[in-house]
Amino acid sequence: KAQADKMIADAKALEAAGAQLLVLECIPSVLAKAITEAVTIPTIGIGAGKDTDGQILVMHDLVGISAGYIPKFSKNFLLETGNMPDAVKKYCDDVKSGAFPGPDHEFN
């Protein structure tokens, strides 16, 4: 709780200092939601759940090109679609619809 409160205070301080957005990476989805609600600037999540203002996923993770490690927050959209353009489109569609990230891709 103390660490979460500090992160929320830090996010507010960054906004007050002039930050124009925050990237929230690999944090519990509940905390990402609390930070998003505490600031007026956009929050972008990567491994931070679906309640941020936007999502980002490194292309290598999006298409499953890795060196043997697959981050919990990633999903191989290429496996589902079979080609790169459709994989990117599916990622975008799933983010817009709220299907991605799902509970399997969140930290608690």
Short mmCIF file of the C-alpha atoms (twelve columns), coordinates in Angstrom:
data_MODEL
# 
_entry.id   MODEL 
# 
loop_
_atom_site.group_PDB 
_atom_site.id 
_atom_site.type_symbol 
_atom_site.label_atom_id 
_atom_site.label_alt_id 
_atom_site.label_comp_id 
_atom_site.label_asym_id 
_atom_site.label_seq_id 
_atom_site.Cartn_x 
_atom_site.Cartn_y 
_atom_site.Cartn_z 
_atom_site.pdbx_PDB_model_num 
ATOM 1   C CA . LYS A 1   0.000   0.000   0.000   1 
ATOM 2   C CA . ALA A 2   2.790   2.429   0.880   1 
ATOM 3   C CA . GLN A 3   4.581   1.734   -2.403  1 
ATOM 4   C CA . ALA A 4   1.355   2.147   -4.368  1 
ATOM 5   C CA . ASP A 5   0.611   5.445   -2.625  1 
ATOM 6   C CA . LYS A 6   4.130   6.638   -3.435  1 
ATOM 7   C CA . MET A 7   3.710   5.730   -7.108  1 
ATOM 8   C CA . ILE A 8   0.436   7.657   -7.268  1 
ATOM 9   C CA . ALA A 9   2.096   10.665  -5.590  1 
ATOM 10  C CA . ASP A 10  5.047   10.374  -7.990  1 
ATOM 11  C CA . ALA A 11  2.683   10.282  -10.977 1 
ATOM 12  C CA . LYS A 12  0.978   13.456  -9.750  1 
ATOM 13  C CA . ALA A 13  4.381   15.092  -9.217  1 
ATOM 14  C CA . LEU A 14  5.486   14.159  -12.745 1 
ATOM 15  C CA . GLU A 15  2.290   15.664  -14.135 1 
ATOM 16  C CA . ALA A 16  2.828   18.842  -12.080 1 
ATOM 17  C CA . ALA A 17  6.406   19.019  -13.387 1 
ATOM 18  C CA . GLY A 18  5.139   19.032  -16.965 1 
ATOM 19  C CA . ALA A 19  5.074   15.399  -18.065 1 
ATOM 20  C CA . GLN A 20  2.689   14.981  -20.969 1 
ATOM 21  C CA . LEU A 21  2.059   11.252  -20.528 1 
ATOM 22  C CA . LEU A 22  3.070   8.340   -18.346 1 
ATOM 23  C CA . VAL A 23  4.067   4.846   -19.418 1 
ATOM 24  C CA . LEU A 24  3.042   2.290   -16.805 1 
ATOM 25  C CA . GLU A 25  4.926   -0.974  -17.230 1 
ATOM 26  C CA . CYS A 26  4.554   -4.276  -15.384 1 
ATOM 27  C CA . ILE A 27  2.520   -2.983  -12.475 1 
ATOM 28  C CA . PRO A 28  -0.650  -4.412  -10.953 1 
ATOM 29  C CA . SER A 29  -3.718  -3.488  -12.967 1 
ATOM 30  C CA . VAL A 30  -5.428  -2.062  -9.861  1 
ATOM 31  C CA . LEU A 31  -2.520  0.355   -9.374  1 
ATOM 32  C CA . ALA A 32  -2.488  1.337   -13.050 1 
ATOM 33  C CA . LYS A 33  -6.189  2.151   -12.797 1 
ATOM 34  C CA . ALA A 34  -5.619  4.236   -9.644  1 
ATOM 35  C CA . ILE A 35  -2.799  6.189   -11.298 1 
ATOM 36  C CA . THR A 36  -4.879  6.745   -14.430 1 
ATOM 37  C CA . GLU A 37  -7.714  8.107   -12.315 1 
ATOM 38  C CA . ALA A 38  -5.345  10.307  -10.271 1 
ATOM 39  C CA . VAL A 39  -3.826  12.228  -13.195 1 
ATOM 40  C CA . THR A 40  -5.274  14.115  -16.137 1 
ATOM 41  C CA . ILE A 41  -2.472  13.274  -18.585 1 
ATOM 42  C CA . PRO A 42  -2.746  10.069  -20.646 1 
ATOM 43  C CA . THR A 43  -1.384  6.820   -19.269 1 
ATOM 44  C CA . ILE A 44  -0.068  4.157   -21.606 1 
ATOM 45  C CA . GLY A 45  0.104   0.606   -20.336 1 
ATOM 46  C CA . ILE A 46  2.408   -2.279  -21.116 1 
ATOM 47  C CA . GLY A 47  1.699   -5.044  -18.683 1 
ATOM 48  C CA . ALA A 48  -0.495  -2.734  -16.625 1 
ATOM 49  C CA . GLY A 49  -3.988  -3.985  -17.432 1 
ATOM 50  C CA . LYS A 50  -6.750  -2.562  -19.574 1 
ATOM 51  C CA . ASP A 51  -7.667  0.511   -17.520 1 
ATOM 52  C CA . THR A 52  -4.967  2.818   -18.857 1 
ATOM 53  C CA . ASP A 53  -5.739  5.387   -21.539 1 
ATOM 54  C CA . GLY A 54  -3.808  3.474   -24.188 1 
ATOM 55  C CA . GLN A 55  -1.755  0.356   -24.789 1 
ATOM 56  C CA . ILE A 56  1.629   -0.393  -26.289 1 
ATOM 57  C CA . LEU A 57  3.195   -3.717  -27.126 1 
ATOM 58  C CA . VAL A 58  6.673   -4.146  -28.560 1 
ATOM 59  C CA . MET A 59  6.420   -5.534  -32.095 1 
ATOM 60  C CA . HIS A 60  8.628   -8.514  -31.240 1 
ATOM 61  C CA . ASP A 61  6.192   -9.498  -28.495 1 
ATOM 62  C CA . LEU A 62  3.172   -8.855  -30.706 1 
ATOM 63  C CA . VAL A 63  4.406   -11.366 -33.306 1 
ATOM 64  C CA . GLY A 64  6.209   -13.796 -30.997 1 
ATOM 65  C CA . ILE A 65  9.783   -13.066 -32.045 1 
ATOM 66  C CA . SER A 66  11.688  -13.592 -28.831 1 
ATOM 67  C CA . ALA A 67  14.855  -15.133 -27.490 1 
ATOM 68  C CA . GLY A 68  13.035  -17.833 -25.568 1 
ATOM 69  C CA . TYR A 69  11.231  -15.528 -23.146 1 
ATOM 70  C CA . ILE A 70  7.612   -14.483 -23.561 1 
ATOM 71  C CA . PRO A 71  6.538   -11.697 -21.188 1 
ATOM 72  C CA . LYS A 72  3.345   -12.357 -19.226 1 
ATOM 73  C CA . PHE A 73  1.744   -9.250  -20.690 1 
ATOM 74  C CA . SER A 74  2.351   -10.191 -24.319 1 
ATOM 75  C CA . LYS A 75  0.302   -12.169 -26.769 1 
ATOM 76  C CA . ASN A 76  1.439   -13.647 -30.069 1 
ATOM 77  C CA . PHE A 77  -1.106  -12.227 -32.497 1 
ATOM 78  C CA . LEU A 78  0.795   -13.726 -35.445 1 
ATOM 79  C CA . LEU A 79  -0.188  -17.217 -34.296 1 
ATOM 80  C CA . GLU A 80  -3.839  -16.231 -34.553 1 
ATOM 81  C CA . THR A 81  -3.644  -14.475 -37.902 1 
ATOM 82  C CA . GLY A 82  -0.796  -15.979 -39.908 1 
ATOM 83  C CA . ASN A 83  0.627   -12.714 -41.257 1 
ATOM 84  C CA . MET A 84  2.105   -9.486  -39.952 1 
ATOM 85  C CA . PRO A 85  -0.460  -6.955  -41.240 1 
ATOM 86  C CA . ASP A 86  -3.356  -8.971  -39.854 1 
ATOM 87  C CA . ALA A 87  -1.510  -9.496  -36.556 1 
ATOM 88  C CA . VAL A 88  -1.127  -5.732  -36.099 1 
ATOM 89  C CA . LYS A 89  -4.751  -5.156  -37.087 1 
ATOM 90  C CA . LYS A 90  -5.956  -7.831  -34.643 1 
ATOM 91  C CA . TYR A 91  -3.895  -6.257  -31.852 1 
ATOM 92  C CA . CYS A 92  -5.428  -2.841  -32.573 1 
ATOM 93  C CA . ASP A 93  -8.932  -4.275  -32.805 1 
ATOM 94  C CA . ASP A 94  -8.529  -6.240  -29.570 1 
ATOM 95  C CA . VAL A 95  -7.231  -3.186  -27.701 1 
ATOM 96  C CA . LYS A 96  -10.099 -1.038  -28.988 1 
ATOM 97  C CA . SER A 97  -12.714 -3.650  -28.079 1 
ATOM 98  C CA . GLY A 98  -11.205 -4.286  -24.637 1 
ATOM 99  C CA . ALA A 99  -10.396 -7.927  -25.409 1 
ATOM 100 C CA . PHE A 100 -6.672  -7.244  -24.910 1 
ATOM 101 C CA . PRO A 101 -5.113  -7.121  -22.467 1 
ATOM 102 C CA . GLY A 102 -7.146  -9.683  -20.615 1 
ATOM 103 C CA . PRO A 103 -6.757  -11.114 -17.121 1 
ATOM 104 C CA . ASP A 104 -4.083  -13.544 -18.347 1 
ATOM 105 C CA . HIS A 105 -1.890  -10.594 -19.327 1 
ATOM 106 C CA . GLU A 106 -2.155  -8.624  -16.066 1 
ATOM 107 C CA . PHE A 107 -0.057  -8.451  -12.927 1 
ATOM 108 C CA . ASN A 108 -1.860  -8.641  -9.604  1 
# 
